[in-house]
Amino acid sequence: MSDGILIAKGTDDLELVPQMANRHGLIAGATGTGKTVTLQTMAEGFSRIGVPVFMADVKGDLAGMSQSGGNNPKIAERAKQLGLTLNPQAVPVVFWDIFRQQGHPARATVSEMGPLLLSRMLDLNDTQESVLTLVFKIADDNGLVLLDMKDLRAMLQHVGDTADQFQTEYGHISAASIGTIQLNLLALEQQGGDDLFGEPALDLSDLMQTAGHGNGVVNILAADKLVGAPQVYATFLLWLLSELFEQLPEIGDPPKPKLVFFFDEAHLLFTDCPKPVLDKIEQVVRLVRSKGIGVYFVTQNPLDVPDAVLGQLSNRVQHALRAFTPRDQKAVKAAAETFRSNPRLNTAEVITQLAVGEALISLLDETGTPGEVQRGFIVPPASRVGAITSEERQRIIQNSVLFGHYEKSVDRESAYERLKGRAESASPSRNAQPSPASQGPSPVPQQPSPEKPRSSWTDSIGSVLGQLGGGGRREGMAEALAKSAARAIGSQVGRQIVRGVLGGILGGSTSRRRY
């Protein structure tokens, strides 16, 4: 396996076969056992063979990948122990941040997120989710595009104020549910959730780039603040995964993945997850493999991942687990049983004895057969282990080819502006009011001018591009906004809201259109 990614060294070199990397994987272990370094080593390995990576940086440690390593005495000692020659090297990195402080802004539109994922983000019950789905449907049927939070707020208020008009066609719309959704939106905004929605929306092709020497770009989402809002964190990553599933074509088993997606703090995805959503997560994980996407869940305890998903994670790196409680003992037994047994190892016993940086590892071979579990030490990374300074981070952000594109937010006409315009046109102008001192017959009431016809598809795109002027990243600003407009304005053509694949799978009123 000379062209494999060296993960660890034990009795043998333990290498991940690139063509089996899209069979997904698991990195597990107690806090402080070395999961972060393992993740960093694997990401470096994928980058070296030209595979882009996406990961969330929950503690701020992974940002060090952007800098050359070699100054860490523990790393040097581990390399010497394993008989390796250190070759300090940075990795091409792009930083992202929903809160727009530690990376390029990562946004989605409300329509793309869809009512299902948004309901989970807002922690709505079934009734409230149904009402939110109706709000999306009404917006769809009336050609009202939902891009950001003010669009959704305006739409909720409009539906709440005129619920009687919609009752015959759409059914009863509870004012109490509308009020609850509004309150939960306010709570989401206070967590910074309003930064998540808007344009230009994240173009997934920007996550799948290679750098100068053909190395895959490692996309790092700043999540030290985001993980404080676990529903937002988990839902955003699930949205990204579902978008990758929907947008990418079927390619079977490629020689190497098109993208590897690391889902850190994976337990947040499954905590209090409704069964229908869980079923579809399992379905997406199973099917996204054929799109060339490898998904690696990172968590403390293998029991954090449901069996239906755990059974699809073929490449395993298990760091130490502590068996202090009955649940811990159950986790140790479960972890041991998922490995292909090795007659030379008592797996359940060894799991509790592993040192920091040591792991039990089982990887697929070229035929897709799981290898016997082996004990080994994780190969130290060539990039820096640990955080970087704010100056180093800003330098990388400003030197990125994406800089200046996502930083320029765009607020084009959408539901808020159209509903506001309707309200203003329905109210008589102050200047048209007769003066109290005026005499004579009352003027003939002026009929309101008919509403202008909706913009055509090409007019809508042309309007967006016209506002861009000349300039922008490559042709990227115009191109990405055209794509974003195409996704969102699709409701004006097909009467269908653009929303994520899970919304469609789970009974959303419309399916997503691509142009």
C-alpha positions as CSV (number, residue, x, y, z in Angstrom):
1,M,0.0,0.0,0.0
2,S,2.8,2.4,-0.9
3,D,0.4,5.0,-2.3
4,G,-1.8,5.0,0.9
5,I,-2.1,7.6,3.6
6,L,0.1,6.6,6.6
7,I,-2.0,6.9,9.7
8,A,-0.1,5.1,12.3
9,K,2.9,2.7,12.9
10,G,2.7,-0.4,15.0
11,T,3.9,-3.9,14.1
12,D,3.0,-2.8,10.5
13,D,2.5,0.5,8.8
14,L,-1.2,1.3,9.0
15,E,-2.2,3.0,5.8
16,L,-5.6,4.2,4.6
17,V,-6.2,3.1,1.0
18,P,-7.4,6.3,-1.0
19,Q,-10.0,4.4,-3.0
20,M,-11.6,3.1,0.2
21,A,-11.6,6.5,2.0
22,N,-15.2,7.2,0.8
23,R,-16.4,4.3,2.8
24,H,-16.5,6.6,5.8
25,G,-14.9,6.3,9.2
26,L,-14.9,7.0,12.9
27,I,-12.3,8.6,15.2
28,A,-13.3,8.0,18.9
29,G,-11.7,8.3,22.3
30,A,-12.0,10.0,25.6
31,T,-11.0,13.7,26.0
32,G,-7.2,14.2,25.9
33,T,-6.4,10.9,24.2
34,G,-5.2,12.3,20.9
35,K,-8.3,12.6,18.6
36,T,-7.4,16.1,17.4
37,V,-3.9,15.1,16.3
38,T,-5.3,12.1,14.5
39,L,-7.8,14.3,12.7
40,Q,-4.9,16.6,11.7
41,T,-2.7,13.8,10.5
42,M,-5.5,12.4,8.4
43,A,-6.4,15.7,6.9
44,E,-2.8,16.3,6.0
45,G,-2.6,13.0,4.3
46,F,-5.7,13.7,2.2
47,S,-4.4,17.1,1.3
48,R,-1.1,15.6,0.1
49,I,-2.9,13.3,-2.4
50,G,-5.0,16.2,-3.7
51,V,-8.2,15.6,-1.7
52,P,-10.0,18.7,-0.3
53,V,-11.1,18.5,3.3
54,F,-13.8,20.2,5.3
55,M,-13.6,20.2,9.1
56,A,-14.9,22.2,12.1
57,D,-12.3,23.6,14.5
58,V,-14.1,23.3,17.9
59,K,-11.2,24.2,20.1
60,G,-9.1,26.4,17.8
61,D,-6.3,23.8,17.6
62,L,-6.7,22.8,14.0
63,A,-5.9,26.3,12.7
64,G,-2.2,25.4,13.2
65,M,-2.4,23.3,10.0
66,S,-1.9,26.5,8.1
67,Q,1.6,26.9,9.6
68,S,4.7,24.7,9.3
69,G,5.4,22.5,12.3
70,G,8.7,21.2,13.7
71,N,9.2,23.2,16.9
72,N,7.2,21.0,19.2
73,P,9.5,18.8,21.3
74,K,6.7,16.2,21.9
75,I,6.2,15.8,18.1
76,A,10.0,15.5,17.6
77,E,10.1,12.8,20.3
78,R,7.2,10.8,18.8
79,A,8.8,11.0,15.3
80,K,12.1,9.7,16.7
81,Q,10.2,6.9,18.5
82,L,8.6,5.8,15.3
83,G,11.7,6.1,13.2
84,L,10.3,8.9,11.1
85,T,12.1,12.0,9.6
86,L,10.1,15.2,10.2
87,N,9.5,17.3,7.2
88,P,7.8,20.4,8.6
89,Q,5.2,21.7,6.1
90,A,2.1,23.8,6.2
91,V,-1.2,22.8,4.5
92,P,-3.2,25.1,2.2
93,V,-6.0,26.3,4.4
94,V,-9.2,28.4,3.9
95,F,-10.8,29.7,7.0
96,W,-14.6,30.0,7.3
97,D,-16.8,31.5,10.1
98,I,-20.5,31.9,10.3
99,F,-20.0,34.9,12.6
100,R,-17.7,36.6,10.1
101,Q,-14.8,37.2,12.5
102,Q,-12.3,34.3,12.0
103,G,-12.8,33.5,8.4
104,H,-14.8,34.1,5.2
105,P,-18.5,34.4,6.0
106,A,-20.3,31.1,5.5
107,R,-23.9,31.7,4.7
108,A,-27.0,29.9,3.5
109,T,-30.3,31.3,2.4
110,V,-33.4,30.6,4.4
111,S,-35.0,28.9,1.3
112,E,-32.0,26.6,0.9
113,M,-32.0,25.6,4.6
114,G,-35.7,24.7,4.3
115,P,-38.4,24.3,6.9
116,L,-37.3,20.9,8.2
117,L,-33.7,21.8,9.1
118,L,-34.8,25.3,10.3
119,S,-37.4,23.7,12.5
120,R,-34.7,21.6,14.2
121,M,-32.5,24.7,14.5
122,L,-35.4,26.5,16.2
123,D,-36.3,23.5,18.4
124,L,-39.9,23.5,17.2
125,N,-42.5,20.8,17.9
126,D,-44.5,19.0,15.2
127,T,-47.3,21.5,15.2
128,Q,-45.0,24.5,14.9
129,E,-42.9,22.7,12.2
130,S,-46.1,22.2,10.2
131,V,-47.0,25.9,10.5
132,L,-43.5,26.8,9.4
133,T,-43.8,24.5,6.4
134,L,-47.0,26.2,5.5
135,V,-45.3,29.6,5.7
136,F,-42.7,28.3,3.2
137,K,-45.4,26.9,1.0
138,I,-47.3,30.2,1.0
139,A,-44.1,32.1,0.2
140,D,-43.5,29.7,-2.6
141,D,-46.9,30.0,-4.1
142,N,-46.7,33.8,-4.0
143,G,-43.3,34.1,-5.5
144,L,-41.8,35.5,-2.3
145,V,-38.1,34.6,-2.0
146,L,-36.8,33.9,1.6
147,L,-33.1,34.8,1.8
148,D,-32.4,36.1,5.3
149,M,-34.0,36.5,8.7
150,K,-35.9,39.6,8.0
151,D,-37.6,37.9,5.0
152,L,-38.7,35.1,7.3
153,R,-39.9,37.4,10.0
154,A,-41.8,39.5,7.4
155,M,-43.4,36.4,6.0
156,L,-44.4,35.0,9.4
157,Q,-46.0,38.4,10.3
158,H,-47.8,38.5,6.9
159,V,-49.2,35.0,7.3
160,G,-50.1,35.7,10.9
161,D,-51.9,38.9,10.1
162,T,-53.8,37.5,7.1
163,A,-54.3,33.9,8.3
164,D,-58.0,34.0,7.5
165,Q,-57.2,34.5,3.8
166,F,-55.2,31.3,3.7
167,Q,-57.4,29.0,5.8
168,T,-59.5,27.6,3.0
169,E,-56.5,26.7,0.8
170,Y,-53.9,25.8,3.4
171,G,-55.8,24.9,6.5
172,H,-55.8,26.4,10.0
173,I,-52.7,28.5,10.9
174,S,-52.3,28.8,14.6
175,A,-51.5,32.3,15.8
176,A,-49.9,30.8,18.9
177,S,-47.5,28.7,16.7
178,I,-46.6,31.8,14.7
179,G,-45.8,33.6,17.9
180,T,-43.7,30.8,19.2
181,I,-41.7,30.6,16.0
182,Q,-41.1,34.4,16.2
183,L,-39.8,34.1,19.7
184,N,-37.5,31.2,18.8
185,L,-36.2,33.2,15.9
186,L,-35.4,36.0,18.3
187,A,-33.5,33.5,20.5
188,L,-31.6,32.3,17.4
189,E,-30.7,35.8,16.4
190,Q,-29.3,36.4,19.9
191,Q,-27.1,33.4,19.4
192,G,-25.8,35.1,16.2
193,G,-28.0,32.9,13.9
194,D,-28.9,35.9,11.8
195,D,-25.3,35.9,10.5
196,L,-25.9,32.4,9.0
197,F,-28.5,33.6,6.5
198,G,-28.0,35.8,3.5
199,E,-26.1,36.2,0.3
200,P,-23.8,35.5,-1.3
201,A,-24.6,31.9,-0.1
202,L,-21.8,29.5,0.2
203,D,-20.8,27.9,-3.1
204,L,-19.9,24.3,-2.4
205,S,-17.5,24.3,-5.3
206,D,-15.3,26.7,-3.2
207,L,-14.9,23.9,-0.7
208,M,-13.5,21.5,-3.3
209,Q,-10.4,23.3,-4.5
210,T,-6.7,22.3,-4.9
211,A,-3.7,24.6,-4.3
212,G,-0.5,25.3,-6.2
213,H,1.2,21.9,-6.1
214,G,-2.1,19.9,-6.4
215,N,-2.6,19.7,-2.6
216,G,-6.2,19.6,-1.5
217,V,-7.3,22.7,0.3
218,V,-8.3,22.1,3.9
219,N,-11.4,24.2,4.8
220,I,-11.6,25.0,8.5
221,L,-14.8,26.3,10.0
222,A,-14.2,28.3,13.2
223,A,-16.5,26.6,15.7
224,D,-15.2,27.5,19.1
225,K,-18.1,30.0,19.4
226,L,-20.5,28.2,17.2
227,V,-20.5,25.0,19.2
228,G,-22.0,27.1,22.1
229,A,-25.2,26.9,20.0
230,P,-25.2,23.2,19.4
231,Q,-28.4,23.1,17.3
232,V,-27.0,25.7,15.0
233,Y,-23.7,23.9,14.7
234,A,-25.1,20.5,14.0
235,T,-27.8,21.7,11.7
236,F,-25.4,23.8,9.6
237,L,-23.1,20.9,9.1
238,L,-26.0,18.6,8.3
239,W,-27.1,21.1,5.7
240,L,-23.7,21.1,4.2
241,L,-23.6,17.3,4.0
242,S,-27.1,17.2,2.5
243,E,-26.2,19.9,-0.1
244,L,-23.1,17.8,-1.1
245,F,-25.3,14.8,-1.5
246,E,-27.8,16.6,-3.7
247,Q,-25.5,18.7,-5.9
248,L,-22.7,16.2,-6.7
249,P,-23.2,13.6,-9.5
250,E,-23.0,9.8,-9.0
251,I,-19.4,8.6,-9.6
252,G,-19.3,5.3,-7.8
253,D,-16.0,4.4,-6.2
254,P,-13.3,6.9,-7.5
255,P,-9.5,6.3,-7.1
256,K,-9.7,8.9,-4.3
257,P,-12.5,11.0,-2.7
258,K,-13.7,14.3,-4.2
259,L,-14.0,15.6,-0.6
260,V,-13.6,14.3,2.9
261,F,-15.9,15.7,5.5
262,F,-15.0,15.5,9.2
263,F,-17.9,15.9,11.6
264,D,-16.4,16.8,15.0
265,E,-18.5,16.6,18.1
266,A,-20.7,14.2,16.2
267,H,-22.9,13.5,19.3
268,L,-24.5,16.9,18.8
269,L,-25.9,15.8,15.5
270,F,-27.8,12.9,17.0
271,T,-28.8,14.3,20.4
272,D,-32.6,14.5,20.6
273,C,-32.8,13.8,16.9
274,P,-36.3,12.8,15.7
275,K,-36.4,9.3,14.2
276,P,-37.6,10.4,10.7
277,V,-34.6,12.8,10.6
278,L,-32.3,10.1,11.9
279,D,-33.5,7.7,9.2
280,K,-32.7,10.2,6.5
281,I,-29.3,11.0,8.0
282,E,-28.5,7.3,7.8
283,Q,-29.8,7.3,4.2
284,V,-27.7,10.3,3.2
285,V,-24.5,8.9,4.8
286,R,-25.1,5.6,3.0
287,L,-25.7,7.2,-0.4
288,V,-23.2,10.1,-0.4
289,R,-20.4,7.5,-0.7
290,S,-21.3,7.1,-4.4
291,K,-20.9,10.8,-4.8
292,G,-17.2,10.5,-3.9
293,I,-17.6,12.0,-0.4
294,G,-16.0,10.4,2.7
295,V,-17.6,11.3,6.0
296,Y,-15.7,10.8,9.2
297,F,-17.4,11.2,12.6
298,V,-15.3,12.4,15.5
299,T,-16.7,11.8,19.0
300,Q,-15.7,10.6,22.5
301,N,-17.9,7.5,22.7
302,P,-18.8,5.2,19.9
303,L,-22.3,4.9,21.5
304,D,-22.8,8.5,20.5
305,V,-23.4,7.4,17.0
306,P,-26.6,5.3,16.2
307,D,-26.1,1.7,15.1
308,A,-27.5,2.4,11.7
309,V,-24.9,5.0,11.0
310,L,-22.1,3.3,13.0
311,G,-22.4,0.2,10.8
312,Q,-21.4,2.3,7.7
313,L,-18.2,3.6,9.2
314,S,-15.6,1.2,7.8
315,N,-12.3,2.9,8.7
316,R,-11.9,3.0,12.5
317,V,-9.4,4.8,14.8
318,Q,-10.2,4.1,18.4
319,H,-8.3,5.9,21.1
320,A,-8.5,5.1,24.8
321,L,-11.8,4.8,26.6
322,R,-12.2,4.9,30.4
323,A,-14.4,2.2,31.9
324,F,-15.4,3.9,35.2
325,T,-19.2,3.7,34.8
326,P,-21.6,1.0,33.5
327,R,-22.1,3.1,30.3
328,D,-18.3,3.4,29.9
329,Q,-18.0,-0.4,30.2
330,K,-20.8,-0.8,27.6
331,A,-19.0,1.5,25.3
332,V,-15.7,-0.4,25.6
333,K,-17.5,-3.7,24.9
334,A,-19.3,-2.1,21.9
335,A,-16.1,-0.6,20.5
336,A,-14.3,-3.9,20.8
337,E,-17.0,-5.8,19.1
338,T,-17.1,-3.6,16.0
339,F,-13.5,-4.4,15.1
340,R,-12.4,-7.4,13.2
341,S,-10.8,-9.5,15.9
342,N,-7.0,-10.1,16.1
343,P,-6.0,-13.3,18.0
344,R,-2.9,-11.5,19.3
345,L,-5.0,-8.7,21.0
346,N,-7.6,-8.6,23.7
347,T,-9.3,-5.6,22.2
348,A,-11.6,-4.8,25.1
349,E,-8.8,-4.9,27.5
350,V,-6.3,-2.9,25.4
351,I,-8.8,0.0,24.8
352,T,-8.6,1.0,28.4
353,Q,-4.7,0.8,28.4
354,L,-3.9,2.9,25.3
355,A,-1.5,5.8,25.9
356,V,-2.0,9.3,24.6
357,G,-1.5,9.3,20.8
358,E,-1.9,5.5,20.7
359,A,-5.0,3.8,19.1
360,L,-6.6,0.6,17.9
361,I,-6.9,0.8,14.2
362,S,-8.8,-1.1,11.5
363,L,-8.8,0.0,7.9
364,L,-10.2,-1.4,4.7
365,D,-7.8,-3.0,2.3
366,E,-7.9,-2.7,-1.5
367,T,-10.7,-5.2,-1.8
368,G,-12.9,-3.5,0.8
369,T,-12.2,-6.1,3.5
370,P,-11.7,-4.7,7.0
371,G,-8.2,-5.4,8.3
372,E,-7.6,-7.0,11.7
373,V,-7.5,-4.5,14.5
374,Q,-3.9,-3.4,15.3
375,R,-2.4,-1.3,18.0
376,G,-0.2,1.6,16.9
377,F,0.9,5.2,17.5
378,I,-0.5,7.9,15.3
379,V,2.0,9.5,13.0
380,P,2.8,13.1,14.0
381,P,1.6,15.8,11.7
382,A,4.0,18.0,9.7
383,S,2.1,21.2,10.4
384,R,1.9,23.0,13.6
385,V,-0.1,21.4,16.4
386,G,-2.0,24.1,18.2
387,A,-3.6,27.5,17.7
388,I,-2.3,30.4,15.6
389,T,-2.2,34.1,16.3
390,S,-4.9,36.5,15.1
391,E,-2.3,38.1,12.9
392,E,-1.4,34.8,11.2
393,R,-5.1,34.1,10.7
394,Q,-5.8,37.5,9.2
395,R,-2.9,37.2,6.8
396,I,-4.2,33.8,5.5
397,I,-7.7,35.2,5.1
398,Q,-6.6,38.3,3.2
399,N,-4.3,36.3,0.9
400,S,-7.0,33.8,0.0
401,V,-8.4,34.0,-3.6
402,L,-11.9,34.2,-1.9
403,F,-11.1,37.3,0.0
404,G,-13.5,40.1,-0.8
405,H,-16.1,37.9,-2.3
406,Y,-18.1,36.5,0.6
407,E,-17.2,39.6,2.7
408,K,-19.5,41.7,0.5
409,S,-23.0,40.9,1.6
410,V,-25.8,41.5,-0.9
411,D,-29.4,42.4,0.0
412,R,-31.5,42.1,-3.1
413,E,-35.2,42.3,-3.4
414,S,-36.9,39.5,-1.6
415,A,-39.9,38.7,0.6
416,Y,-39.3,41.6,3.0
417,E,-39.0,44.3,0.4
418,R,-42.0,43.0,-1.6
419,L,-44.3,42.7,1.5
420,K,-43.1,46.1,2.7
421,G,-43.9,47.6,-0.8
422,R,-47.4,46.0,-0.7
423,A,-48.1,47.5,2.7
424,E,-47.0,51.0,1.6
425,S,-49.0,50.9,-1.6
426,A,-52.1,49.8,0.4
427,S,-51.8,52.8,2.7
428,P,-52.8,56.2,1.2
429,S,-50.0,58.6,0.8
430,R,-49.9,61.5,3.3
431,N,-49.5,64.0,0.5
432,A,-52.7,62.7,-1.1
433,Q,-54.8,63.6,2.0
434,P,-57.0,66.7,1.6
435,S,-56.3,69.6,3.9
436,P,-58.8,70.2,6.6
437,A,-59.3,73.7,5.3
438,S,-59.8,72.7,1.8
439,Q,-63.3,73.4,0.3
440,G,-65.2,72.1,-2.6
441,P,-66.1,68.6,-3.7
442,S,-64.0,65.7,-2.6
443,P,-61.6,64.5,-5.3
444,V,-62.3,61.3,-7.1
445,P,-60.4,58.5,-5.4
446,Q,-57.4,57.5,-7.4
447,Q,-57.3,53.8,-8.2
448,P,-54.1,52.1,-7.1
449,S,-51.9,51.3,-10.0
450,P,-51.8,47.6,-10.9
451,E,-49.0,45.6,-9.4
452,K,-46.1,45.3,-11.8
453,P,-45.7,41.8,-13.2
454,R,-43.1,39.7,-11.6
455,S,-39.7,39.8,-13.1
456,S,-38.9,37.2,-15.6
457,W,-36.1,34.7,-15.0
458,T,-33.7,36.5,-17.2
459,D,-34.6,39.9,-15.8
460,S,-34.0,38.6,-12.3
461,I,-30.6,37.3,-13.1
462,G,-29.8,40.4,-15.1
463,S,-30.8,42.6,-12.3
464,V,-28.5,40.8,-9.9
465,L,-25.6,40.9,-12.3
466,G,-26.2,44.5,-13.2
467,Q,-25.8,45.5,-9.5
468,L,-22.5,43.8,-9.4
469,G,-20.8,46.2,-11.9
470,G,-17.4,45.2,-13.0
471,G,-15.0,43.7,-10.4
472,G,-15.2,40.8,-8.0
473,R,-13.2,37.7,-7.3
474,R,-12.3,36.2,-10.7
475,E,-15.8,36.3,-12.3
476,G,-16.8,34.7,-9.0
477,M,-19.0,37.4,-7.4
478,A,-21.2,37.6,-10.5
479,E,-21.1,33.8,-11.1
480,A,-21.8,32.8,-7.5
481,L,-24.6,35.3,-7.1
482,A,-26.1,34.2,-10.4
483,K,-26.1,30.6,-9.0
484,S,-27.5,31.9,-5.7
485,A,-30.2,33.8,-7.5
486,A,-31.0,30.8,-9.7
487,R,-31.5,28.7,-6.6
488,A,-33.7,31.1,-4.8
489,I,-35.7,32.7,-7.7
490,G,-36.5,29.3,-9.0
491,S,-39.8,29.7,-7.2
492,Q,-40.8,32.3,-9.8
493,V,-40.4,29.8,-12.6
494,G,-41.3,26.4,-11.2
495,R,-43.3,27.7,-8.2
496,Q,-41.0,25.8,-6.0
497,I,-38.9,27.0,-3.1
498,V,-35.2,26.1,-3.3
499,R,-34.4,24.1,-0.2
500,G,-32.1,21.3,1.1
501,V,-32.4,17.7,0.1
502,L,-33.6,16.6,3.5
503,G,-36.5,19.0,3.3
504,G,-37.6,17.3,0.1
505,I,-37.0,13.8,1.3
506,L,-38.9,14.3,4.5
507,G,-42.1,15.4,2.9
508,G,-41.4,19.1,2.1
509,S,-44.1,20.6,-0.1
510,T,-41.7,21.0,-3.0
511,S,-38.6,19.5,-4.4
512,R,-35.4,21.4,-5.0
513,R,-34.7,22.6,-8.6
514,R,-31.3,23.2,-10.1
515,Y,-30.6,25.3,-13.1
